[in-house]
């Protein structure tokens, strides 16, 4: 996630939890976990202190963090990286949540890469399993239906983004 303005450590954690976390979030990230990761991001050169902000108490001001060039580069590389199984849907959704508001081209690119990975899986799908392997047949049917559902999701997601680009989204 790339914030449009510098954030305190607490604000970083809160933003990550709101976008990805909570009990219903795609990554179920909790605020404390995100808060604890901020020093590691700073140590790895992905974010840096860009200023300070006053606190509510008389303590010293708190640091404001912003992305470094390396952090922005890594974020962009992650958005455009291949999406792989077994957690491909989670990976695709996490990338979509990380896209800046209105960056429809990046959203469509993520959906396209996810769909390409699914189509490759369909091409590699095995022929029907021999009738005496009942459980394998059941698994095979489930896998194929899951792939079809995910391909349909790609189509519908692309339509939603395209509608938003045109300003015809039914959710406006």
Buried (B, 14 or more C-beta within 10 A) or exposed (E): BEBEEBBBBEBBBBBBBBBBBBEEBBBEBBBEBBBEBBEEBBEEEBBBEBEEEEEEEEEEEBBBBBBBEEBEEBBEEEBEEEBEEEEBBEBBBBBBEBBEEEEBEBBBBBBEBBBEBBEEBEEEEEEEBEEEEEEEBEEBEEBBEEBEEBBEBBEEBBEBBBBBBEEEEEEE
